[in-house]
Amino acid sequence: MIQGKKVIVVLPAYNAGKTLERTVAAIPREVVDDIVLVDDASRDETVAVARSLGLGVVVHPRNRGYGANQKTCYRAALERGADIVVMLHPDYQYDPRLITAMAGMVASGVYGVVLGSRVLGSGSTGALAGGMPWWKYVANRALTAFQNLLTGAKLSEYHTGYRAYSAAALRGIPLLANSDDFVFDNQLLVQAVAAGIAIGEISCPTRYEPESSSISFARSVRYGLGVVGTTLAFRAWRWGLAKPRFLAFSGGDFVAGAAGAEDPVARQ
């Protein structure tokens, strides 16, 4: 716990058997109350390793996508009574030791969302020094500048997969309306901006190793187009020209209060 608030780490996993143990070993258990892994129908030993480590495990009976995995992650964490939820990739790309700082920023009550930014660092902690491909770095910077211009936010990056949320923030965002694919992360941040939730950032070094998960160039292009579409939809919503479902804050697409909604999860 931090300041009396229950901290749960969620691990959206797919074929993470080789890196899971290293990731979990680096999680600061003195502040983390529970760890939940959601497996998206991995083809390796991810589930077996997770169980051997004593983690809470939820298994999708079929592969549903990165966004769908996170929807299950956040539902499971809130059901377990989380006050603060930290989303960490189990591929050891992000440093788990920063959980304490990120969760502390949320626990302070100043921020509802905290990002582990790969771009804020420099020198040996910079994104390129950590192995980020140059074309991904350029695309990251270009898309971030575009989104800051159209949303009015001033974030260093919108594309990190290392995040901490207050339970109130997760309950106040219609995240069930988001994509089941990789653009889910970006939609959630745009929703937070639209909802007026304070977003903080902390510098986070990253590691691009052979075992680290990475999407292909083609899927990266599709993600980039999704980011552009998400941002344009936000601007149209802000101008009152459109009512995209993922920005329908009066709808029923919330993790909490989605009684009767189909839950495609098989708990193991």
C-alpha positions in Angstrom: 0.0 0.0 0.0 0.9 3.6 -0.5 -0.7 6.2 1.9 -3.3 3.6 2.8 -4.2 2.9 -0.9 -4.2 -0.6 -2.3 -1.9 -1.0 -5.2 -2.5 -3.7 -7.8 -0.2 -4.3 -10.8 -1.8 -5.8 -13.9 0.2 -7.6 -16.5 -1.4 -7.9 -20.0 0.4 -11.0 -21.3 0.9 -12.8 -24.6 3.7 -15.3 -25.0 5.6 -13.7 -22.1 6.9 -16.9 -20.5 10.6 -16.1 -21.1 10.5 -12.7 -19.4 7.7 -12.9 -16.9 9.9 -14.2 -14.0 12.4 -11.4 -14.4 9.7 -8.8 -14.6 7.9 -10.0 -11.4 11.2 -10.3 -9.5 11.8 -6.6 -10.0 8.3 -5.4 -8.8 8.6 -3.7 -5.4 6.5 -5.9 -3.3 6.8 -3.6 -0.3 4.2 -1.3 -2.0 2.4 -3.7 -4.3 -0.5 -5.5 -2.7 -1.5 -7.9 -5.6 -0.4 -8.8 -9.1 -2.8 -10.0 -11.7 -1.8 -11.5 -15.0 -4.3 -11.7 -17.9 -3.2 -14.2 -20.5 -4.5 -13.6 -24.1 -4.4 -17.3 -25.2 -0.6 -17.5 -25.2 1.1 -20.4 -27.1 4.0 -20.7 -24.6 4.3 -21.4 -20.9 3.1 -18.0 -19.7 0.2 -19.3 -17.6 2.3 -22.0 -16.0 5.1 -19.6 -15.0 2.5 -17.1 -13.7 0.9 -19.8 -11.5 4.3 -20.9 -10.2 5.0 -17.3 -9.1 1.7 -17.2 -7.2 0.1 -14.5 -9.3 -3.6 -14.0 -9.8 -4.2 -15.4 -13.3 -7.1 -14.8 -15.7 -7.1 -16.6 -19.1 -8.8 -15.6 -22.3 -10.0 -18.8 -23.9 -9.1 -17.3 -27.3 -6.9 -14.4 -28.4 -8.8 -11.2 -28.2 -6.2 -8.5 -28.7 -4.1 -6.1 -26.5 -7.0 -3.7 -25.9 -9.4 -6.5 -24.8 -6.7 -7.8 -22.5 -6.5 -4.5 -20.8 -10.2 -4.3 -20.4 -10.1 -7.6 -18.5 -7.0 -6.4 -16.5 -8.8 -3.3 -15.2 -12.0 -5.1 -14.4 -10.1 -7.7 -12.5 -8.1 -5.1 -10.5 -11.2 -3.1 -9.6 -13.0 -6.3 -8.5 -10.1 -7.0 -6.2 -10.5 -3.6 -4.5 -7.6 -1.7 -6.1 -7.3 2.0 -5.3 -4.3 2.4 -7.7 -3.8 0.2 -10.8 -0.4 0.0 -12.5 -0.3 -1.5 -16.0 3.1 -3.1 -16.7 4.1 -5.1 -19.7 5.6 -8.5 -18.6 8.3 -8.5 -21.4 10.7 -6.6 -19.1 10.8 -3.6 -21.5 9.9 -1.1 -18.8 11.6 -0.9 -15.4 9.3 -2.3 -12.7 11.2 -0.4 -10.0 9.4 2.8 -11.0 6.1 1.4 -9.8 6.7 3.0 -6.4 7.2 6.5 -7.9 4.3 6.2 -10.3 1.9 4.8 -7.8 3.0 7.5 -5.3 2.1 10.2 -7.8 -1.4 8.8 -8.1 -1.7 8.3 -4.3 -0.8 12.0 -3.8 -4.2 12.9 -5.3 -2.6 15.3 -7.7 -2.8 13.0 -10.7 -5.4 10.5 -11.9 -3.1 9.1 -14.6 0.7 8.8 -14.6 2.8 7.7 -17.6 6.2 6.2 -17.7 7.6 8.2 -20.6 10.4 6.9 -22.7 11.0 10.2 -24.3 11.7 12.4 -21.2 15.0 10.6 -20.6 18.3 11.5 -22.2 21.7 9.9 -22.6 21.8 6.3 -21.4 18.1 6.5 -20.3 16.8 7.8 -23.6 14.6 5.8 -25.9 17.1 5.4 -28.7 19.8 4.4 -26.2 17.4 1.7 -25.0 17.1 0.3 -28.5 14.0 1.9 -29.8 14.2 1.7 -33.6 14.8 5.1 -35.1 11.6 5.0 -37.3 9.5 4.3 -34.2 11.1 7.2 -32.4 10.4 9.6 -35.3 6.8 8.3 -35.6 6.3 8.7 -31.8 7.5 12.3 -31.8 5.5 13.2 -34.9 2.3 11.7 -33.6 2.7 13.2 -30.2 3.2 16.7 -31.6 0.1 16.2 -33.7 -2.0 15.0 -30.8 -0.7 17.8 -28.5 -1.7 20.3 -31.1 -5.3 19.0 -31.5 -6.0 18.0 -27.9 -4.4 21.0 -26.2 -2.4 18.7 -23.9 1.4 18.9 -23.4 2.5 15.3 -23.0 6.0 14.0 -24.0 4.4 10.9 -25.5 1.1 9.2 -25.9 2.4 5.7 -26.8 4.0 4.3 -23.7 2.7 1.0 -22.3 3.7 1.8 -18.7 0.9 3.6 -16.8 -0.7 4.1 -13.4 -4.3 4.9 -12.8 -6.5 5.8 -9.9 -9.5 3.6 -9.5 -11.7 6.7 -9.9 -10.1 7.5 -13.2 -10.7 4.0 -14.6 -14.3 4.1 -13.4 -14.9 7.5 -15.0 -13.7 6.6 -18.5 -15.8 4.6 -20.9 -13.0 2.3 -21.8 -15.2 -0.6 -22.8 -16.0 1.4 -26.0 -12.3 1.4 -27.0 -10.7 -0.8 -29.6 -9.6 -4.3 -28.7 -6.4 -3.6 -30.6 -3.2 -1.6 -29.8 -4.9 1.8 -30.3 -6.8 1.1 -27.0 -4.0 2.8 -25.1 -4.2 6.0 -27.2 -8.0 6.2 -26.9 -7.8 5.8 -23.2 -5.4 8.8 -22.9 -7.5 10.9 -25.2 -10.5 10.0 -23.0 -8.6 11.1 -19.9 -7.9 14.5 -21.6 -11.5 14.8 -22.6 -12.6 14.1 -19.0 -10.2 16.6 -17.5 -8.3 14.0 -15.6 -4.8 15.3 -14.6 -2.0 13.4 -16.3 1.5 13.3 -14.9 4.7 11.8 -16.4 7.9 10.3 -15.1 11.1 9.5 -17.1 11.4 5.8 -17.7 14.3 4.0 -19.5 13.2 1.2 -21.8 14.9 -2.0 -23.0 14.4 -3.3 -26.5 15.7 -6.9 -26.2 15.1 -10.0 -28.4 12.4 -11.2 -26.0 10.6 -7.9 -25.8 7.3 -7.7 -27.6 7.1 -5.4 -30.6 4.6 -5.0 -33.4 5.5 -5.2 -37.0 5.9 -2.2 -39.3 2.5 -3.0 -41.0 0.7 -3.1 -37.6 2.6 0.1 -36.5 1.2 1.9 -39.6 -2.3 0.7 -38.7 -1.7 1.9 -35.2 -0.6 5.3 -36.4 -3.7 5.7 -38.6 -5.8 4.7 -35.6 -4.0 7.4 -33.5 -4.8 10.0 -36.2 -8.4 8.9 -36.4 -8.8 9.0 -32.6 -7.4 12.5 -32.5 -9.6 13.8 -35.3 -12.6 12.3 -33.6 -11.7 14.1 -30.4 -11.4 17.4 -32.2 -14.8 16.9 -33.9 -16.3 16.0 -30.5 -14.8 19.1 -28.9 -16.3 21.2 -31.7 -19.7 19.5 -31.3 -19.5 18.0 -34.8 -19.5 14.4 -33.8 -20.4 12.0 -31.0 -17.9 9.1 -31.1 -18.8 6.2 -28.9 -15.5 6.2 -27.0 -16.2 9.8 -25.9 -19.8 9.1 -24.8 -19.4 9.8 -21.1 -23.1 9.4 -20.5 -23.2 5.9 -22.0 -22.9 2.5 -20.5 -19.3 1.5 -21.6 -17.8 1.7 -18.2 -15.9 -1.1 -16.4 -17.8 -0.4 -13.2 -21.5 -0.6 -13.6 -21.5 -2.8 -16.8 -23.9 -5.3 -15.2 -25.1 -7.8 -17.7 -22.3 -7.1 -20.2 -20.7 -10.1 -21.8 -17.6 -11.2 -20.1 -15.5 -13.3 -22.5 -13.1 -14.3 -19.7 -12.5 -17.8 -18.5 -11.0 -17.6 -15.0 -8.4 -20.3 -14.3 
